[in-house]
Amino acid sequence: MTREEAILILENISALYSKFELSERKAELLLPILEQMDYNGVIKKLTAYAAKEPFPPTIDAISCYLPETNLNLKQMHIWKKEAAQVSTEVKRAFYSQFQQLIEGKATNDND
């Protein structure tokens, strides 16, 4: 989330809970933590929390992070696109050479 959104979260907590003291120092400590989170997810959690809890939430109680990008899956998609650009003849030649390699390894292992 942006810094402005993180400030809005803290202002919302302050508005909902009169016992939540929002000092400049507290904001300095909490803003970097909130900025790493998903704004919409935090708002949903804060709304649900405020509907049932009389005391201010901890950051953990309203935290919501975006899922991490699966780099392996991303790389597989890149390889799939690259493979789609390889001609059928090249693929057949590669497959034939790969089969010969496997057969050669199997023969050597049995000796």
The first five atom37 places (N, CA, C, CB, O) and aatype in JSON, in Angstrom:
{
  "aatype": [12, 16, 1, 6, 6, 0, 9, 10, 9, 10, 6, 2, 9, 15, 0, 10, 18, 15, 11, 13, 6, 10, 15, 6, 1, 11, 0, 6, 10, 10, 10, 14, 9, 10, 6, 5, 12, 3, 18, 2, 7, 19, 9, 11, 11, 10, 16, 0, 18, 0, 0, 11, 6, 14, 13, 14, 14, 16, 9, 3, 0, 9, 15, 4, 18, 10, 14, 6, 16, 2, 10, 2, 10, 11, 5, 12, 8, 9, 17, 11, 11, 6, 0, 0, 5, 19, 15, 16, 6, 19, 11, 1, 0, 13, 18, 15, 5, 13, 5, 5, 10, 9, 6, 7, 11, 0, 16, 2, 3, 2, 3],
  "atom_mask": [
    [1, 1, 1, 1, 1],
    [1, 1, 1, 1, 1],
    [1, 1, 1, 1, 1],
    [1, 1, 1, 1, 1],
    [1, 1, 1, 1, 1],
    [1, 1, 1, 1, 1],
    [1, 1, 1, 1, 1],
    [1, 1, 1, 1, 1],
    [1, 1, 1, 1, 1],
    [1, 1, 1, 1, 1],
    [1, 1, 1, 1, 1],
    [1, 1, 1, 1, 1],
    [1, 1, 1, 1, 1],
    [1, 1, 1, 1, 1],
    [1, 1, 1, 1, 1],
    [1, 1, 1, 1, 1],
    [1, 1, 1, 1, 1],
    [1, 1, 1, 1, 1],
    [1, 1, 1, 1, 1],
    [1, 1, 1, 1, 1],
    [1, 1, 1, 1, 1],
    [1, 1, 1, 1, 1],
    [1, 1, 1, 1, 1],
    [1, 1, 1, 1, 1],
    [1, 1, 1, 1, 1],
    [1, 1, 1, 1, 1],
    [1, 1, 1, 1, 1],
    [1, 1, 1, 1, 1],
    [1, 1, 1, 1, 1],
    [1, 1, 1, 1, 1],
    [1, 1, 1, 1, 1],
    [1, 1, 1, 1, 1],
    [1, 1, 1, 1, 1],
    [1, 1, 1, 1, 1],
    [1, 1, 1, 1, 1],
    [1, 1, 1, 1, 1],
    [1, 1, 1, 1, 1],
    [1, 1, 1, 1, 1],
    [1, 1, 1, 1, 1],
    [1, 1, 1, 1, 1],
    [1, 1, 1, 0, 1],
    [1, 1, 1, 1, 1],
    [1, 1, 1, 1, 1],
    [1, 1, 1, 1, 1],
    [1, 1, 1, 1, 1],
    [1, 1, 1, 1, 1],
    [1, 1, 1, 1, 1],
    [1, 1, 1, 1, 1],
    [1, 1, 1, 1, 1],
    [1, 1, 1, 1, 1],
    [1, 1, 1, 1, 1],
    [1, 1, 1, 1, 1],
    [1, 1, 1, 1, 1],
    [1, 1, 1, 1, 1],
    [1, 1, 1, 1, 1],
    [1, 1, 1, 1, 1],
    [1, 1, 1, 1, 1],
    [1, 1, 1, 1, 1],
    [1, 1, 1, 1, 1],
    [1, 1, 1, 1, 1],
    [1, 1, 1, 1, 1],
    [1, 1, 1, 1, 1],
    [1, 1, 1, 1, 1],
    [1, 1, 1, 1, 1],
    [1, 1, 1, 1, 1],
    [1, 1, 1, 1, 1],
    [1, 1, 1, 1, 1],
    [1, 1, 1, 1, 1],
    [1, 1, 1, 1, 1],
    [1, 1, 1, 1, 1],
    [1, 1, 1, 1, 1],
    [1, 1, 1, 1, 1],
    [1, 1, 1, 1, 1],
    [1, 1, 1, 1, 1],
    [1, 1, 1, 1, 1],
    [1, 1, 1, 1, 1],
    [1, 1, 1, 1, 1],
    [1, 1, 1, 1, 1],
    [1, 1, 1, 1, 1],
    [1, 1, 1, 1, 1],
    [1, 1, 1, 1, 1],
    [1, 1, 1, 1, 1],
    [1, 1, 1, 1, 1],
    [1, 1, 1, 1, 1],
    [1, 1, 1, 1, 1],
    [1, 1, 1, 1, 1],
    [1, 1, 1, 1, 1],
    [1, 1, 1, 1, 1],
    [1, 1, 1, 1, 1],
    [1, 1, 1, 1, 1],
    [1, 1, 1, 1, 1],
    [1, 1, 1, 1, 1],
    [1, 1, 1, 1, 1],
    [1, 1, 1, 1, 1],
    [1, 1, 1, 1, 1],
    [1, 1, 1, 1, 1],
    [1, 1, 1, 1, 1],
    [1, 1, 1, 1, 1],
    [1, 1, 1, 1, 1],
    [1, 1, 1, 1, 1],
    [1, 1, 1, 1, 1],
    [1, 1, 1, 1, 1],
    [1, 1, 1, 1, 1],
    [1, 1, 1, 0, 1],
    [1, 1, 1, 1, 1],
    [1, 1, 1, 1, 1],
    [1, 1, 1, 1, 1],
    [1, 1, 1, 1, 1],
    [1, 1, 1, 1, 1],
    [1, 1, 1, 1, 1],
    [1, 1, 1, 1, 1]
  ],
  "atom_positions": [
    [[0.84, -1.18, 0.0], [0.0, 0.0, 0.0], [0.88, 1.23, 0.0], [-0.95, 0.0, 1.21], [2.06, 1.17, 0.33]],
    [[0.3, 2.34, -0.37], [1.05, 3.6, -0.39], [1.14, 4.17, 1.01], [0.38, 4.62, -1.35], [0.43, 3.75, 1.92]],
    [[2.02, 5.14, 1.17], [2.16, 5.8, 2.47], [0.85, 6.48, 2.87], [3.31, 6.82, 2.44], [0.45, 6.43, 4.03]],
    [[0.19, 7.12, 1.91], [-1.07, 7.8, 2.19], [-2.14, 6.81, 2.66], [-1.56, 8.56, 0.93], [-2.91, 7.11, 3.57]],
    [[-2.18, 5.64, 2.04], [-3.14, 4.61, 2.45], [-2.82, 4.11, 3.86], [-3.14, 3.44, 1.45], [-3.73, 3.87, 4.65]],
    [[-1.54, 3.95, 4.16], [-1.12, 3.51, 5.5], [-1.52, 4.55, 6.55], [0.41, 3.25, 5.54], [-1.98, 4.19, 7.63]],
    [[-1.34, 5.82, 6.22], [-1.76, 6.89, 7.14], [-3.26, 6.83, 7.35], [-1.34, 8.28, 6.6], [-3.74, 6.99, 8.47]],
    [[-4.0, 6.59, 6.28], [-5.46, 6.48, 6.39], [-5.87, 5.33, 7.3], [-6.07, 6.29, 4.99], [-6.83, 5.46, 8.07]],
    [[-5.16, 4.21, 7.23], [-5.45, 3.08, 8.12], [-5.3, 3.52, 9.57], [-4.51, 1.89, 7.81], [-6.18, 3.27, 10.39]],
    [[-4.17, 4.17, 9.88], [-3.94, 4.62, 11.25], [-4.98, 5.65, 11.69], [-2.54, 5.22, 11.39], [-5.43, 5.63, 12.84]],
    [[-5.36, 6.54, 10.79], [-6.4, 7.52, 11.11], [-7.74, 6.83, 11.36], [-6.54, 8.55, 9.97], [-8.49, 7.24, 12.25]],
    [[-8.04, 5.79, 10.59], [-9.28, 5.05, 10.79], [-9.29, 4.36, 12.16], [-9.47, 4.01, 9.67], [-10.31, 4.36, 12.85]],
    [[-8.17, 3.76, 12.52], [-8.08, 3.11, 13.84], [-8.29, 4.16, 14.93], [-6.71, 2.39, 14.02], [-9.01, 3.91, 15.9]],
    [[-7.66, 5.31, 14.77], [-7.8, 6.39, 15.75], [-9.25, 6.88, 15.84], [-6.88, 7.56, 15.38], [-9.74, 7.18, 16.93]],
    [[-9.92, 6.96, 14.7], [-11.32, 7.4, 14.69], [-12.25, 6.37, 15.32], [-11.77, 7.7, 13.26], [-13.22, 6.73, 15.99]],
    [[-11.95, 5.1, 15.12], [-12.79, 4.03, 15.66], [-12.57, 3.8, 17.15], [-12.53, 2.75, 14.91], [-13.49, 3.41, 17.87]],
    [[-11.36, 4.03, 17.61], [-10.98, 3.72, 18.99], [-10.38, 4.95, 19.66], [-9.98, 2.53, 19.03], [-9.26, 5.35, 19.35]],
    [[-11.12, 5.54, 20.57], [-10.66, 6.75, 21.25], [-9.42, 6.48, 22.11], [-11.78, 7.33, 22.11], [-8.65, 7.41, 22.39]],
    [[-9.22, 5.26, 22.54], [-8.06, 4.92, 23.39], [-6.79, 4.69, 22.56], [-8.36, 3.68, 24.23], [-5.71, 4.51, 23.13]],
    [[-6.9, 4.69, 21.25], [-5.74, 4.52, 20.38], [-5.06, 5.86, 20.22], [-6.15, 3.92, 18.99], [-5.56, 6.75, 19.52]],
    [[-3.91, 6.02, 20.86], [-3.16, 7.27, 20.78], [-2.2, 7.2, 19.6], [-2.4, 7.56, 22.11], [-1.3, 6.36, 19.57]],
    [[-2.4, 8.07, 18.65], [-1.57, 8.08, 17.44], [-0.54, 9.19, 17.55], [-2.44, 8.26, 16.17], [-0.8, 10.33, 17.16]],
    [[0.61, 8.86, 18.08], [1.7, 9.84, 18.17], [2.52, 9.78, 16.88], [2.61, 9.56, 19.43], [2.41, 8.85, 16.08]],
    [[3.34, 10.8, 16.71], [4.21, 10.84, 15.53], [5.19, 9.67, 15.55], [4.98, 12.18, 15.47], [5.47, 9.07, 14.51]],
    [[5.7, 9.35, 16.73], [6.65, 8.24, 16.87], [5.99, 6.91, 16.53], [7.21, 8.19, 18.3], [6.58, 6.07, 15.85]],
    [[4.75, 6.71, 17.01], [4.04, 5.47, 16.72], [3.8, 5.34, 15.21], [2.69, 5.41, 17.49], [3.94, 4.26, 14.64]],
    [[3.43, 6.43, 14.58], [3.21, 6.43, 13.13], [4.5, 6.09, 12.4], [2.67, 7.79, 12.66], [4.48, 5.33, 11.43]],
    [[5.63, 6.65, 12.84], [6.93, 6.36, 12.21], [7.27, 4.88, 12.27], [8.04, 7.18, 12.87], [7.87, 4.33, 11.35]],
    [[6.89, 4.24, 13.36], [7.18, 2.81, 13.52], [6.22, 1.93, 12.73], [7.12, 2.44, 14.99], [6.62, 0.9, 12.19]],
    [[4.95, 2.34, 12.66], [3.93, 1.49, 12.03], [3.8, 1.67, 10.52], [2.62, 1.77, 12.67], [3.44, 0.72, 9.82]],
    [[4.09, 2.84, 10.02], [3.91, 3.09, 8.58], [4.73, 2.15, 7.69], [4.28, 4.52, 8.26], [4.17, 1.62, 6.73]],
    [[6.02, 1.93, 7.96], [6.76, 1.0, 7.09], [6.2, -0.42, 7.11], [8.22, 0.97, 7.51], [6.26, -1.13, 6.1]],
    [[5.67, -0.83, 8.24], [5.07, -2.16, 8.34], [3.8, -2.22, 7.5], [4.77, -2.53, 9.82], [3.59, -3.16, 6.74]],
    [[2.95, -1.21, 7.65], [1.69, -1.17, 6.89], [1.92, -1.05, 5.39], [0.83, -0.01, 7.37], [1.17, -1.62, 4.6]],
    [[2.95, -0.33, 4.99], [3.23, -0.13, 3.57], [3.55, -1.43, 2.84], [4.38, 0.83, 3.4], [3.44, -1.5, 1.62]],
    [[3.94, -2.46, 3.58], [4.24, -3.75, 2.96], [2.98, -4.59, 2.75], [5.23, -4.52, 3.83], [3.03, -5.65, 2.13]],
    [[1.85, -4.11, 3.26], [0.61, -4.89, 3.23], [-0.31, -4.47, 2.09], [-0.12, -4.76, 4.55], [-0.08, -3.47, 1.41]],
    [[-1.36, -5.27, 1.91], [-2.39, -5.0, 0.91], [-3.46, -4.11, 1.54], [-3.01, -6.33, 0.37], [-4.09, -4.5, 2.52]],
    [[-3.66, -2.93, 0.98], [-4.6, -1.95, 1.55], [-6.02, -2.51, 1.67], [-4.62, -0.69, 0.7], [-6.62, -2.44, 2.74]],
    [[-6.54, -3.05, 0.58], [-7.92, -3.55, 0.61], [-8.11, -4.67, 1.63], [-8.33, -4.04, -0.77], [-9.13, -4.73, 2.31]],
    [[-7.13, -5.55, 1.73], [-7.2, -6.63, 2.7], [-7.19, -6.12, 4.13], [0.0, 0.0, 0.0], [-7.93, -6.62, 4.97]],
    [[-6.35, -5.12, 4.39], [-6.27, -4.54, 5.74], [-7.59, -3.84, 6.08], [-5.09, -3.55, 5.84], [-8.08, -3.97, 7.2]],
    [[-8.15, -3.12, 5.13], [-9.44, -2.44, 5.36], [-10.53, -3.45, 5.71], [-9.85, -1.62, 4.12], [-11.3, -3.23, 6.63]],
    [[-10.59, -4.56, 4.97], [-11.58, -5.59, 5.25], [-11.39, -6.17, 6.65], [-11.5, -6.71, 4.2], [-12.36, -6.36, 7.39]],
    [[-10.14, -6.45, 7.0], [-9.87, -7.01, 8.32], [-10.18, -6.0, 9.43], [-8.41, -7.47, 8.42], [-10.72, -6.37, 10.47]],
    [[-9.84, -4.74, 9.21], [-10.12, -3.71, 10.2], [-11.62, -3.54, 10.39], [-9.48, -2.37, 9.78], [-12.09, -3.38, 11.52]],
    [[-12.36, -3.56, 9.31], [-13.82, -3.44, 9.39], [-14.42, -4.6, 10.18], [-14.44, -3.39, 7.99], [-15.25, -4.38, 11.06]],
    [[-13.99, -5.81, 9.88], [-14.48, -6.99, 10.6], [-14.07, -6.94, 12.06], [-13.96, -8.28, 9.95], [-14.86, -7.28, 12.94]],
    [[-12.86, -6.51, 12.32], [-12.36, -6.42, 13.69], [-13.17, -5.4, 14.49], [-10.86, -6.05, 13.7], [-13.59, -5.67, 15.61]],
    [[-13.38, -4.23, 13.9], [-14.09, -3.14, 14.6], [-15.54, -3.52, 14.9], [-14.05, -1.87, 13.75], [-16.12, -3.02, 15.86]],
    [[-16.11, -4.39, 14.09], [-17.5, -4.8, 14.31], [-17.67, -5.65, 15.56], [-18.02, -5.56, 13.11], [-18.77, -5.76, 16.08]],
    [[-16.59, -6.26, 16.04], [-16.75, -7.17, 17.18], [-15.82, -6.92, 18.35], [-16.55, -8.55, 16.72], [-16.03, -7.48, 19.43]],
    [[-14.8, -6.08, 18.19], [-13.82, -5.88, 19.25], [-13.87, -4.46, 19.81], [-12.42, -6.19, 18.73], [-13.88, -3.49, 19.05]],
    [[-13.91, -4.33, 21.14], [-13.97, -3.0, 21.75], [-12.61, -2.31, 21.93], [-14.64, -3.1, 23.08], [-12.56, -1.11, 22.22]],
    [[-11.52, -3.05, 21.75], [-10.19, -2.48, 21.94], [-9.45, -2.36, 20.61], [-9.38, -3.33, 22.93], [-9.72, -3.14, 19.69]],
    [[-8.53, -1.41, 20.5], [-7.8, -1.21, 19.24], [-7.07, -2.49, 18.82], [-6.8, -0.06, 19.38], [-6.59, -3.24, 19.67]],
    [[-6.97, -2.72, 17.52], [-6.3, -3.93, 17.03], [-4.78, -3.8, 17.09], [-6.73, -4.24, 15.61], [-4.23, -2.7, 17.04]],
    [[-4.13, -4.94, 17.19], [-2.7, -4.97, 16.95], [-2.51, -5.0, 15.44], [-2.01, -6.22, 17.66], [-3.45, -5.3, 14.7]],
    [[-1.34, -4.69, 14.99], [-1.07, -4.74, 13.54], [-1.26, -6.16, 13.02], [0.37, -4.25, 13.23], [-1.76, -6.37, 11.92]],
    [[-0.87, -7.14, 13.83], [-1.03, -8.53, 13.43], [-2.5, -8.9, 13.21], [-0.43, -9.45, 14.49], [-2.81, -9.7, 12.32]],
    [[-3.38, -8.33, 14.0], [-4.81, -8.66, 13.9], [-5.43, -8.18, 12.59], [-5.56, -8.05, 15.06], [-6.42, -8.75, 12.13]],
    [[-4.85, -7.15, 11.98], [-5.43, -6.62, 10.74], [-4.49, -6.78, 9.54], [-5.77, -5.14, 10.92], [-4.77, -6.28, 8.45]],
    [[-3.39, -7.47, 9.75], [-2.41, -7.6, 8.66], [-2.94, -8.46, 7.53], [-1.1, -8.18, 9.19], [-3.66, -9.44, 7.74]],
    [[-2.56, -8.07, 6.32], [-2.95, -8.8, 5.12], [-1.89, -8.52, 4.05], [-4.39, -8.38, 4.63], [-1.71, -7.38, 3.62]],
    [[-1.22, -9.57, 3.62], [-0.15, -9.43, 2.63], [-0.58, -10.03, 1.3], [1.15, -10.09, 3.12], [-1.33, -11.01, 1.27]],
    [[-0.11, -9.46, 0.22], [-0.35, -10.04, -1.1], [0.45, -11.33, -1.22], [0.02, -9.04, -2.23], [1.54, -11.42, -0.65]],
    [[-0.06, -12.3, -1.93], [0.71, -13.54, -2.1], [2.01, -13.26, -2.85], [-0.13, -14.6, -2.85], [2.06, -12.42, -3.75]],
    [[3.05, -13.99, -2.47], [4.33, -13.83, -3.14], [4.27, -14.44, -4.54], [5.45, -14.48, -2.32], [3.57, -15.42, -4.78]],
    [[5.02, -13.84, -5.44], [5.09, -14.34, -6.81], [5.89, -15.64, -6.83], [5.73, -13.29, -7.76], [6.99, -15.71, -6.27]],
    [[5.34, -16.66, -7.46], [6.04, -17.93, -7.6], [7.0, -17.8, -8.77], [5.03, -19.12, -7.81], [6.59, -17.87, -9.93]],
    [[8.28, -17.61, -8.46], [9.27, -17.38, -9.51], [9.47, -18.6, -10.4], [10.6, -16.98, -8.89], [9.74, -18.46, -11.59]],
    [[9.33, -19.8, -9.83], [9.46, -21.01, -10.64], [8.35, -21.1, -11.67], [9.46, -22.26, -9.74], [8.59, -21.43, -12.83]],
    [[7.13, -20.79, -11.25], [5.99, -20.83, -12.17], [6.15, -19.77, -13.26], [4.67, -20.61, -11.41], [5.84, -20.01, -14.42]],
    [[6.63, -18.6, -12.87], [6.86, -17.53, -13.84], [7.89, -17.98, -14.88], [7.33, -16.24, -13.13], [7.72, -17.74, -16.07]],
    [[8.97, -18.62, -14.42], [10.02, -19.09, -15.33], [9.47, -20.17, -16.26], [11.22, -19.63, -14.54], [9.83, -20.21, -17.44]],
    [[8.62, -21.04, -15.74], [8.03, -22.09, -16.59], [7.18, -21.49, -17.7], [7.16, -23.05, -15.73], [7.18, -21.99, -18.83]],
    [[6.45, -20.41, -17.41], [5.65, -19.74, -18.44], [6.56, -19.13, -19.52], [4.77, -18.64, -17.81], [6.24, -19.17, -20.71]],
    [[7.68, -18.58, -19.09], [8.64, -18.02, -20.06], [9.18, -19.12, -20.96], [9.81, -17.3, -19.32], [9.25, -18.96, -22.18]],
    [[9.55, -20.26, -20.36], [10.07, -21.38, -21.15], [9.02, -21.91, -22.11], [10.55, -22.51, -20.23], [9.34, -22.27, -23.24]],
    [[7.77, -21.95, -21.67], [6.69, -22.45, -22.53], [6.52, -21.55, -23.75], [5.36, -22.53, -21.73], [6.33, -22.03, -24.87]],
    [[6.6, -20.22, -23.54], [6.5, -19.29, -24.66], [7.68, -19.47, -25.62], [6.46, -17.84, -24.15], [7.5, -19.46, -26.84]],
    [[8.87, -19.65, -25.05], [10.06, -19.84, -25.89], [9.95, -21.15, -26.68], [11.34, -19.85, -25.03], [10.3, -21.2, -27.86]],
    [[9.46, -22.2, -26.02], [9.33, -23.5, -26.68], [8.32, -23.44, -27.82], [8.91, -24.57, -25.67], [8.47, -24.14, -28.83]],
    [[7.29, -22.61, -27.68], [6.28, -22.48, -28.73], [6.87, -21.88, -30.01], [5.11, -21.62, -28.24], [6.31, -22.05, -31.09]],
    [[7.98, -21.18, -29.88], [8.6, -20.54, -31.03], [9.61, -21.46, -31.74], [9.3, -19.27, -30.59], [10.09, -21.13, -32.82]],
    [[9.91, -22.61, -31.14], [10.86, -23.55, -31.75], [10.13, -24.37, -32.81], [11.48, -24.49, -30.66], [9.01, -24.83, -32.6]],
    [[10.76, -24.55, -33.95], [10.11, -25.28, -35.06], [9.93, -26.75, -34.71], [10.94, -25.13, -36.35], [10.64, -27.3, -33.86]],
    [[8.98, -27.38, -35.39], [8.69, -28.8, -35.18], [9.9, -29.66, -35.55], [7.46, -29.24, -36.01], [10.18, -30.65, -34.88]],
    [[10.62, -29.28, -36.61], [11.79, -30.05, -37.02], [12.86, -30.06, -35.93], [12.36, -29.47, -38.31], [13.46, -31.1, -35.66]],
    [[13.1, -28.92, -35.31], [14.1, -28.83, -34.25], [13.65, -29.67, -33.05], [14.33, -27.36, -33.82], [14.47, -30.34, -32.42]],
    [[12.38, -29.63, -32.74], [11.86, -30.43, -31.62], [12.02, -31.92, -31.88], [10.37, -30.09, -31.36], [12.39, -32.68, -30.99]],
    [[11.73, -32.34, -33.12], [11.87, -33.76, -33.48], [13.33, -34.19, -33.41], [11.31, -34.01, -34.89], [13.64, -35.28, -32.92]],
    [[14.23, -33.35, -33.89], [15.66, -33.67, -33.85], [16.13, -33.78, -32.41], [16.48, -32.61, -34.61], [16.9, -34.68, -32.07]],
    [[15.69, -32.87, -31.57], [16.06, -32.91, -30.17], [15.53, -34.18, -29.51], [15.53, -31.67, -29.44], [16.25, -34.86, -28.77]],
    [[14.27, -34.51, -29.78], [13.66, -35.71, -29.19], [14.41, -36.96, -29.62], [12.18, -35.81, -29.6], [14.65, -37.85, -28.81]],
    [[14.78, -37.03, -30.89], [15.52, -38.18, -31.4], [16.89, -38.31, -30.71], [15.71, -38.06, -32.93], [17.28, -39.4, -30.3]],
    [[17.6, -37.21, -30.59], [18.89, -37.23, -29.91], [18.74, -37.58, -28.43], [19.59, -35.87, -30.06], [19.58, -38.28, -27.86]],
    [[17.68, -37.09, -27.82], [17.43, -37.39, -26.4], [17.15, -38.88, -26.22], [16.24, -36.55, -25.87], [17.64, -39.49, -25.27]],
    [[16.36, -39.46, -27.12], [16.07, -40.9, -27.04], [17.35, -41.72, -27.19], [15.05, -41.3, -28.14], [17.55, -42.69, -26.47]],
    [[18.22, -41.32, -28.13], [19.49, -42.02, -28.32], [20.35, -41.92, -27.06], [20.24, -41.44, -29.52], [21.0, -42.89, -26.67]],
    [[20.37, -40.77, -26.43], [21.13, -40.59, -25.21], [20.61, -41.5, -24.1], [21.07, -39.12, -24.75], [21.4, -42.13, -23.39]],
    [[19.31, -41.57, -23.96], [18.71, -42.42, -22.92], [19.02, -43.89, -23.2], [17.17, -42.2, -22.87], [19.38, -44.64, -22.29]],
    [[18.88, -44.29, -24.45], [19.17, -45.69, -24.8], [20.63, -46.01, -24.56], [18.8, -45.96, -26.27], [20.96, -47.11, -24.11]],
    [[21.51, -45.06, -24.86], [22.95, -45.24, -24.62], [23.24, -45.36, -23.14], [0.0, 0.0, 0.0], [24.06, -46.19, -22.74]],
    [[22.62, -44.57, -22.32], [22.81, -44.62, -20.86], [22.29, -45.94, -20.32], [22.1, -43.44, -20.17], [22.92, -46.55, -19.46]],
    [[21.13, -46.38, -20.81], [20.55, -47.63, -20.33], [21.45, -48.81, -20.68], [19.15, -47.82, -20.94], [21.62, -49.72, -19.88]],
    [[22.03, -48.79, -21.88], [22.94, -49.84, -22.31], [24.2, -49.85, -21.46], [23.3, -49.67, -23.78], [24.65, -50.92, -21.05]],
    [[24.77, -48.67, -21.19], [25.99, -48.59, -20.39], [25.75, -49.0, -18.95], [26.55, -47.18, -20.43], [26.63, -49.6, -18.33]],
    [[24.58, -48.7, -18.41], [24.26, -49.07, -17.04], [24.08, -50.57, -16.86], [23.01, -48.35, -16.59], [24.32, -51.12, -15.78]],
    [[23.66, -51.24, -17.93], [23.42, -52.69, -17.86], [24.7, -53.49, -18.04], [22.41, -53.1, -18.91], [24.71, -54.69, -17.77]],
    [[25.77, -52.86, -18.5], [27.06, -53.57, -18.73], [27.79, -53.82, -17.44], [27.96, -52.77, -19.67], [28.88, -54.4, -17.45]]
  ]
}
